[in-house]
Amino acid sequence: MKFKRTIYIVILVIAAITLGRLIGSHADGELAWLAYNLAFSFTPGELLDIDILQLTFGISVNINVAQIILLLLALFVDYKTSSKLFPS
C-alpha cells in the first residue's frame, strides 16, 4: 500500500508542476502575477577535467507562483483523498 500511495503523490506533484508551468507561461493581464518566477542555481567549478571527460555537478531551480499554488493544492488533495483511496 505504501508503494501505491507514493506513486499517487508523485503523479500529483508532477501534474502540479507541469500544469503550473503551463499556467505561468500563459498568464497575462490581471493574472500576470502567476507568472512571477524565482530562479536560483548552484554551479560549483569543475570537479574533474581531463582530456576526454569533464565532470561538473550543479542544480538549477526555476519555480513560479502558479506552481507553488498547485503544489500546495496537490498536497492538500493527497491529504484529503489518500486515506479513502488507500485504506490501511
Secondary structure, DSSP 8 states (H G I E B T S, - for coil): -HHHHHHHHHHHHHHHHHHHHHHHHH--GGGGGGG-EEEEEE----SEE-SS-EE---EEEEEEHHHHHHHHHHHHHHHHHHHHHS--
